[in-house]
Amino acid sequence: MTKVLWTSKDIANYTGGKESEDFDIFGISIDTRTLQKGDLFVPLIDERDGHKFIPEAIKKGAGGTLSINKNSYKTIIVKNTYEALCDIGKAALERSGSLRVAVTGSVGKTSVKDALAQMFSSVGSTHKSIKSYNNKWGVPLTMARMPGSTGYGIFELGMNHAGEISELSSLLKPDIAVITNVGEAHLAQFNNVMEIADAKSEIIDGLTANGILILNNDNEYSSHIANKVKDKKIITFGYSVTSDVLVVSYQCNVDGSNLRLKINKQLIDIYISVPGKHWVENAATCMAVAYAAGIDLRKAATALSSITAQPGRGEQSLININGKNITLIDESYNANVVSTTASINLLGLKSGRLIAVLGDMNELGKNELNLHLSLSKPIKEASIDRVILIGKNMHALKNVLPPQTHSASVKCWEQAIIALKNEIEDGDNILVKGSNSLHLGKLVEALKVGKI
């Protein structure tokens, strides 16, 4: 039986609201499309006023609602629904007394967040951000959904402008803050990568008094970030010999990676069943967090061994298209230079013909064209056989790639389907990678069901 998450009296008490009657809440939702029976519906006001959807939420089985106006439903009247959601979130943190980990970075933060949640689940009750609920709305919602029995809370913090992470970190007050790396992402909102580093470093702002910052020792901006920390402990990870969590050795293959870490004079061997060198770094990040949290390192390493790649973030599928057996690598969720290079390198580990379907990398600012052109180097180094390019900036790549490598340049994922239809051979490996706005997930789904 599902446990009560909040009572209406609790919510009214923490928000300073007034309840219309007593009722119990089993979950929290800000979207009627995903609302579950028994959820508290929180109508937020942004481009649209969520209060208009209260009747629909009740019809779908909401257990009650917050509102700034009186209505005929089970309601808690508050002055501001967003602030009330934040108040519930802060109450959830206080109620649970959980250890809280916040993760940000230019690439890898969602994968690391999910891996951390799996790792901590091996030692205690763990709550995490779902999907990429990492913004102004998603972080307080994830906080408010935290059960009282939670021992570990794993949160992802994202941003596309300065000041955003500071607000989220100050709300969450993490015990451990992680910056996976800093690179060329969201450059459209910043003048340079140093400004991105400054924005990522805002995660320090909410760290608790005894909080610990985890930094990538091989990232060129980490020393700049470290200089901002005055009274907090820093734990580093990476290949540099000065790293607190040192990658002593590693071996990547098509099925996963073996790595050896040195942590506080201990040698820890880990097998990660997700391929790619970037997962070596992800594993080191997670073990740095385990070290900071004081959990059993060998138990943490064992938990990481069962990680699997998620849809849109490296999931691999064996599919059949018109009698041809294909390996599909789904990296369709999003893209920047660092993550796209990592995906191309992963494709290069495969045997057989290698096809990369690459879509535009958005929000890269005034230097976006050159950043797209820079992908020619990893494409050549990984010996990619054929490349299908989607979008204006990606189209420029055809001018710097060998003619035999460029297969087609198209405008959208539907046209990419047609290009692939003329290209695919039995035994091919196909990588799909691009920014989320190109909807390349639809291309992946079409391939999976053989609609080509």
C-alpha positions as CSV (number, residue, x, y, z in Angstrom):
1,M,0.0,0.0,0.0
2,T,1.3,3.5,-0.9
3,K,2.4,5.5,2.1
4,V,1.1,9.0,2.8
5,L,3.7,11.5,1.7
6,W,2.0,14.6,3.4
7,T,-1.2,15.4,5.2
8,S,-3.0,18.6,4.4
9,K,-2.3,19.8,8.0
10,D,1.4,19.3,7.5
11,I,1.3,21.2,4.2
12,A,-0.7,24.1,5.7
13,N,1.6,24.3,8.6
14,Y,4.8,24.4,6.5
15,T,3.4,26.8,3.9
16,G,1.4,29.1,6.2
17,G,-1.6,28.2,4.2
18,K,-5.2,27.4,5.1
19,E,-6.8,24.0,4.3
20,S,-10.4,23.6,3.2
21,E,-10.6,20.2,4.9
22,D,-8.4,17.3,6.0
23,F,-6.9,15.1,3.3
24,D,-3.8,13.0,2.6
25,I,-1.3,13.3,-0.3
26,F,0.6,10.4,-1.8
27,G,2.7,12.4,-4.4
28,I,3.1,15.8,-5.9
29,S,2.6,17.0,-9.4
30,I,3.0,20.3,-11.3
31,D,1.7,18.8,-14.6
32,T,-1.7,17.3,-15.2
33,R,-0.3,15.2,-18.1
34,T,1.8,13.2,-15.6
35,L,-0.3,13.5,-12.5
36,Q,-1.0,10.3,-10.6
37,K,-4.1,9.5,-8.4
38,G,-3.6,10.9,-4.9
39,D,-1.1,13.6,-6.0
40,L,-1.1,17.1,-4.7
41,F,-1.5,19.4,-7.7
42,V,0.6,22.5,-7.5
43,P,-0.5,25.0,-10.1
44,L,2.5,27.2,-11.1
45,I,2.3,30.5,-12.8
46,D,4.7,31.1,-15.7
47,E,3.8,31.5,-19.3
48,R,0.5,30.0,-18.4
49,D,-1.4,30.0,-15.1
50,G,-1.6,26.5,-13.8
51,H,-4.7,27.3,-11.8
52,K,-6.7,26.9,-15.0
53,F,-5.9,23.2,-14.9
54,I,-7.1,22.5,-11.3
55,P,-10.5,21.1,-12.5
56,E,-8.6,18.7,-14.9
57,A,-6.3,17.7,-12.1
58,I,-9.2,16.9,-9.8
59,K,-10.9,14.9,-12.6
60,K,-7.7,12.8,-13.0
61,G,-7.7,11.9,-9.3
62,A,-5.6,14.6,-7.6
63,G,-5.9,14.2,-3.8
64,G,-6.0,17.9,-3.4
65,T,-4.5,21.1,-4.7
66,L,-2.7,24.3,-3.7
67,S,-4.3,27.5,-4.9
68,I,-4.0,31.3,-4.4
69,N,-7.8,31.4,-4.8
70,K,-10.7,29.7,-3.0
71,N,-12.4,26.9,-4.9
72,S,-14.8,24.0,-4.3
73,Y,-12.1,21.3,-4.2
74,K,-9.8,20.0,-1.5
75,T,-7.5,22.9,-1.3
76,I,-4.8,24.6,0.7
77,I,-4.9,28.4,0.1
78,V,-1.5,29.9,-0.1
79,K,-0.1,33.3,-1.1
80,N,2.3,32.0,-3.8
81,T,2.2,28.4,-5.1
82,Y,5.9,28.3,-6.2
83,E,7.0,29.6,-2.8
84,A,4.7,27.1,-1.1
85,L,6.3,24.3,-3.2
86,C,9.8,25.4,-2.0
87,D,8.5,25.5,1.6
88,I,7.3,21.9,1.3
89,G,10.6,20.9,-0.2
90,K,12.6,22.5,2.7
91,A,10.3,20.8,5.1
92,A,11.0,17.5,3.4
93,L,14.7,17.9,3.8
94,E,14.4,18.8,7.5
95,R,12.0,15.9,8.1
96,S,14.3,13.3,6.5
97,G,17.6,14.5,7.8
98,S,19.1,13.0,4.7
99,L,22.6,13.4,3.3
100,R,22.2,15.5,0.2
101,V,24.3,15.4,-3.0
102,A,24.0,18.1,-5.7
103,V,25.5,17.4,-9.1
104,T,26.2,19.9,-11.9
105,G,28.6,20.1,-14.9
106,S,28.7,20.8,-18.6
107,V,28.3,17.2,-19.4
108,G,27.5,13.9,-17.6
109,K,25.5,15.3,-14.7
110,T,22.4,13.2,-15.4
111,S,24.3,10.0,-15.9
112,V,26.3,10.7,-12.7
113,K,23.2,11.5,-10.8
114,D,21.6,8.2,-11.8
115,A,24.7,6.3,-11.0
116,L,25.0,7.9,-7.6
117,A,21.4,7.0,-6.8
118,Q,22.1,3.4,-7.7
119,M,25.3,3.4,-5.6
120,F,23.7,5.0,-2.5
121,S,20.7,2.6,-2.8
122,S,23.0,-0.2,-1.9
123,V,23.6,1.3,1.5
124,G,20.3,3.1,2.4
125,S,17.0,4.6,1.3
126,T,17.7,6.9,-1.6
127,H,15.7,9.6,-3.4
128,K,16.7,11.2,-6.7
129,S,15.7,13.7,-9.4
130,I,13.8,11.9,-12.1
131,K,14.8,12.5,-15.7
132,S,16.5,16.0,-15.8
133,Y,14.4,17.7,-13.2
134,N,17.2,20.2,-12.6
135,N,15.7,23.7,-12.9
136,K,13.7,26.2,-10.9
137,W,10.7,24.0,-11.0
138,G,12.3,20.5,-10.9
139,V,14.5,20.9,-7.9
140,P,11.9,22.0,-5.4
141,L,9.5,19.5,-6.8
142,T,12.0,16.7,-6.3
143,M,12.7,18.0,-2.7
144,A,9.0,18.1,-1.9
145,R,8.5,14.5,-3.1
146,M,11.2,13.2,-0.7
147,P,9.8,10.6,1.7
148,G,10.5,11.0,5.4
149,S,12.5,7.8,5.5
150,T,15.1,9.0,2.9
151,G,18.7,8.6,4.0
152,Y,20.3,9.9,0.8
153,G,19.0,12.6,-1.6
154,I,20.6,12.9,-5.1
155,F,19.8,16.1,-7.0
156,E,20.8,17.4,-10.4
157,L,21.3,21.2,-10.8
158,G,21.2,22.7,-14.3
159,M,21.5,26.2,-15.6
160,N,21.5,28.3,-18.8
161,H,22.2,31.6,-17.1
162,A,24.2,33.1,-14.3
163,G,22.7,33.0,-10.9
164,E,20.4,30.0,-11.5
165,I,22.6,27.4,-9.7
166,S,23.2,29.7,-6.8
167,E,19.4,29.9,-6.2
168,L,19.0,26.2,-6.5
169,S,22.0,25.3,-4.2
170,S,20.8,27.8,-1.6
171,L,17.4,26.2,-1.6
172,L,18.8,22.6,-1.4
173,K,21.7,23.2,0.9
174,P,23.7,20.1,-0.2
175,D,26.2,18.3,2.0
176,I,28.2,17.3,-1.0
177,A,28.4,19.3,-4.3
178,V,29.8,17.8,-7.5
179,I,31.0,19.6,-10.6
180,T,31.7,16.9,-13.2
181,N,33.5,19.2,-15.6
182,V,33.3,22.6,-17.3
183,G,33.1,22.9,-21.1
184,E,31.5,24.5,-24.1
185,A,27.8,24.3,-23.3
186,H,25.3,27.1,-23.1
187,L,27.8,29.5,-24.6
188,A,25.0,31.4,-26.2
189,Q,24.2,32.8,-22.7
190,F,27.9,33.5,-21.8
191,N,30.9,35.3,-23.3
192,N,33.3,32.5,-22.7
193,V,33.9,29.2,-20.9
194,M,35.4,31.0,-17.8
195,E,31.9,32.5,-17.2
196,I,30.4,29.1,-17.4
197,A,32.9,27.9,-14.8
198,D,31.8,30.8,-12.6
199,A,28.2,29.8,-13.1
200,K,28.9,26.2,-12.2
201,S,30.8,27.3,-9.1
202,E,27.7,28.8,-7.7
203,I,26.9,25.3,-6.4
204,I,29.2,26.3,-3.6
205,D,26.8,29.0,-2.4
206,G,24.4,26.5,-0.7
207,L,27.0,24.1,0.7
208,T,26.4,23.3,4.4
209,A,29.0,24.4,7.0
210,N,30.8,21.1,6.8
211,G,30.1,20.6,3.1
212,I,32.5,19.0,0.6
213,L,33.1,20.0,-3.0
214,I,34.0,17.4,-5.6
215,L,36.1,18.6,-8.6
216,N,37.5,17.1,-11.8
217,N,41.3,17.4,-11.3
218,D,41.9,17.2,-15.0
219,N,39.6,20.1,-16.0
220,E,41.4,23.3,-16.7
221,Y,38.8,25.4,-14.8
222,S,38.9,23.4,-11.6
223,S,41.7,25.4,-10.0
224,H,39.8,28.6,-10.7
225,I,36.8,27.1,-9.0
226,A,38.9,25.8,-6.1
227,N,40.2,29.3,-5.4
228,K,36.7,30.4,-4.7
229,V,36.4,27.9,-1.8
230,K,37.7,29.2,1.5
231,D,36.4,27.0,4.3
232,K,35.1,23.9,2.5
233,K,36.9,20.6,2.0
234,I,37.7,19.7,-1.7
235,I,38.1,16.2,-3.0
236,T,39.4,15.8,-6.5
237,F,39.2,12.9,-9.0
238,G,40.9,12.2,-12.2
239,Y,44.1,10.9,-14.0
240,S,46.4,13.5,-12.5
241,V,48.7,12.0,-9.8
242,T,47.6,14.7,-7.3
243,S,44.0,13.5,-7.4
244,D,42.4,12.3,-4.2
245,V,40.6,9.7,-6.2
246,L,43.2,8.6,-8.8
247,V,42.5,6.6,-11.9
248,V,45.5,4.4,-11.8
249,S,44.6,2.4,-14.9
250,Y,41.7,1.6,-17.2
251,Q,40.8,-0.5,-20.2
252,C,37.8,0.3,-22.4
253,N,36.1,-2.2,-24.7
254,V,32.8,-2.5,-26.6
255,D,30.9,-3.9,-23.6
256,G,32.3,-1.8,-20.7
257,S,35.4,-0.7,-18.9
258,N,37.7,-2.0,-16.2
259,L,39.4,0.6,-14.0
260,R,41.5,0.7,-10.9
261,L,41.3,3.6,-8.5
262,K,43.5,4.6,-5.6
263,I,41.6,6.2,-2.8
264,N,43.2,7.0,0.6
265,K,45.9,4.4,-0.1
266,Q,43.3,1.7,-1.1
267,L,43.2,0.2,-4.5
268,I,39.7,-0.3,-5.7
269,D,38.9,-2.3,-8.9
270,I,35.6,-1.6,-10.7
271,Y,33.9,-3.0,-13.8
272,I,31.5,-0.7,-15.5
273,S,29.1,-2.4,-17.9
274,V,28.6,0.8,-19.9
275,P,31.3,1.4,-22.5
276,G,33.2,4.6,-23.2
277,K,36.1,6.4,-21.6
278,H,33.7,9.1,-20.3
279,W,32.2,6.4,-18.0
280,V,35.6,5.8,-16.5
281,E,35.4,9.4,-15.4
282,N,31.8,9.1,-14.3
283,A,32.8,6.1,-12.1
284,A,35.7,8.0,-10.6
285,T,33.2,10.9,-9.8
286,C,30.9,8.6,-8.0
287,M,33.6,7.0,-6.0
288,A,34.8,10.5,-5.0
289,V,31.3,11.1,-3.6
290,A,31.3,7.7,-1.8
291,Y,34.6,8.7,-0.2
292,A,33.2,12.1,0.8
293,A,30.1,10.5,2.2
294,G,32.0,7.9,4.2
295,I,30.3,4.9,2.8
296,D,32.0,1.5,2.2
297,L,34.1,2.0,-0.9
298,R,34.1,-1.6,-2.0
299,K,30.3,-1.9,-1.6
300,A,30.0,1.3,-3.6
301,A,32.2,-0.1,-6.4
302,T,30.1,-3.3,-6.6
303,A,26.9,-1.2,-6.9
304,L,28.4,0.7,-9.8
305,S,29.1,-2.5,-11.7
306,S,25.4,-3.0,-12.5
307,I,24.8,0.4,-14.0
308,T,23.2,0.4,-17.4
309,A,23.0,3.2,-20.0
310,Q,19.6,5.0,-20.3
311,P,17.6,5.9,-23.4
312,G,19.0,9.0,-25.0
313,R,22.2,8.7,-22.9
314,G,24.1,5.8,-24.5
315,E,21.6,3.0,-24.5
316,Q,22.5,0.3,-27.0
317,S,20.0,-1.8,-28.8
318,L,20.3,-4.6,-31.3
319,I,17.6,-3.9,-34.0
320,N,16.6,-5.5,-37.3
321,I,15.8,-3.3,-40.2
322,N,14.6,-5.0,-43.3
323,G,16.5,-8.2,-42.4
324,K,19.7,-6.3,-41.5
325,N,21.0,-6.6,-38.0
326,I,22.1,-3.2,-36.6
327,T,23.6,-2.0,-33.3
328,L,22.0,1.3,-32.4
329,I,23.6,3.7,-29.9
330,D,21.1,6.2,-28.6
331,E,22.7,9.5,-27.5
332,S,19.7,11.5,-28.7
333,Y,18.9,13.4,-25.6
334,N,21.3,16.4,-26.0
335,A,24.7,17.4,-27.3
336,N,27.6,19.7,-26.8
337,V,31.2,19.4,-28.0
338,V,32.5,17.4,-25.1
339,S,29.6,14.9,-25.1
340,T,29.5,14.5,-28.8
341,T,33.2,13.8,-29.0
342,A,32.8,11.2,-26.3
343,S,29.9,9.6,-28.2
344,I,32.0,9.5,-31.4
345,N,34.9,7.9,-29.5
346,L,32.5,5.3,-28.2
347,L,31.3,4.5,-31.7
348,G,34.9,4.1,-32.7
349,L,35.3,1.1,-30.3
350,K,32.8,-1.0,-32.3
351,S,33.8,-3.5,-35.0
352,G,31.9,-3.3,-38.3
353,R,30.9,-0.3,-40.3
354,L,30.5,2.9,-38.3
355,I,27.7,5.4,-39.1
356,A,27.3,8.7,-37.1
357,V,24.0,10.6,-37.4
358,L,24.9,14.0,-36.0
359,G,22.5,16.9,-35.3
360,D,23.3,20.5,-34.6
361,M,24.6,21.3,-31.1
362,N,22.6,24.3,-29.9
363,E,23.3,27.2,-27.6
364,L,27.0,27.4,-28.4
365,G,27.1,31.1,-29.1
366,K,29.1,33.1,-31.6
367,N,31.7,30.5,-32.2
368,E,29.2,27.7,-32.9
369,L,30.3,27.1,-36.4
370,N,33.9,26.5,-35.5
371,L,32.9,24.3,-32.6
372,H,30.9,22.1,-35.0
373,L,33.9,22.0,-37.4
374,S,36.1,20.8,-34.6
375,L,34.2,17.5,-34.6
376,S,36.1,16.5,-37.8
377,K,39.1,15.5,-35.7
378,P,37.4,12.9,-33.5
379,I,35.4,11.6,-36.5
380,K,38.7,11.0,-38.4
381,E,40.5,9.5,-35.3
382,A,37.6,7.1,-34.6
383,S,37.6,6.0,-38.3
384,I,33.9,6.7,-38.7
385,D,32.9,5.3,-42.1
386,R,29.8,7.4,-42.9
387,V,28.3,10.6,-41.4
388,I,24.8,11.9,-41.9
389,L,24.5,15.6,-40.8
390,I,21.4,17.3,-39.6
391,G,21.1,21.1,-39.3
392,K,22.8,24.2,-40.7
393,N,25.9,24.1,-38.5
394,M,26.5,20.4,-38.9
395,H,26.3,20.8,-42.7
396,A,29.5,22.8,-42.6
397,L,31.3,19.6,-41.5
398,K,31.0,18.1,-45.0
399,N,33.6,20.6,-46.2
400,V,36.3,19.3,-43.9
401,L,35.5,15.6,-44.0
402,P,36.8,13.1,-46.6
403,P,34.2,12.8,-49.4
404,Q,33.8,9.1,-48.8
405,T,32.9,9.8,-45.1
406,H,30.1,12.3,-45.8
407,S,26.9,10.5,-46.7
408,A,24.2,13.1,-46.6
409,S,23.2,16.5,-45.2
410,V,19.6,16.9,-44.3
411,K,17.3,19.4,-42.5
412,C,15.4,17.2,-40.0
413,W,15.2,13.7,-38.5
414,E,12.5,12.6,-41.0
415,Q,15.0,13.3,-43.9
416,A,17.7,11.4,-41.9
417,I,15.4,8.4,-42.0
418,I,15.5,8.5,-45.8
419,A,19.2,8.9,-45.9
420,L,19.7,6.0,-43.6
421,K,17.4,3.8,-45.7
422,N,19.9,4.2,-48.6
423,E,22.9,3.6,-46.4
424,I,22.3,0.8,-43.9
425,E,24.1,-2.6,-44.3
426,D,24.0,-5.7,-42.2
427,G,26.3,-5.4,-39.2
428,D,26.3,-1.6,-39.1
429,N,26.7,0.4,-35.9
430,I,24.7,3.6,-35.9
431,L,25.2,6.5,-33.4
432,V,22.4,9.1,-33.1
433,K,23.5,12.3,-31.4
434,G,22.2,15.9,-31.4
435,S,20.5,18.6,-29.3
436,N,17.1,17.8,-27.9
437,S,15.4,20.4,-30.0
438,L,16.0,18.3,-33.1
439,H,13.8,15.5,-31.8
440,L,16.3,12.8,-32.7
441,G,14.6,10.6,-30.1
442,K,11.8,10.2,-32.7
443,L,14.5,9.0,-35.2
444,V,15.6,6.4,-32.6
445,E,12.1,5.2,-32.0
446,A,11.5,4.9,-35.7
447,L,14.6,2.8,-36.1
448,K,13.7,0.6,-33.2
449,V,10.3,-0.3,-34.7
450,G,11.7,-0.7,-38.2
451,K,9.9,2.3,-39.7
452,I,12.5,3.0,-42.3
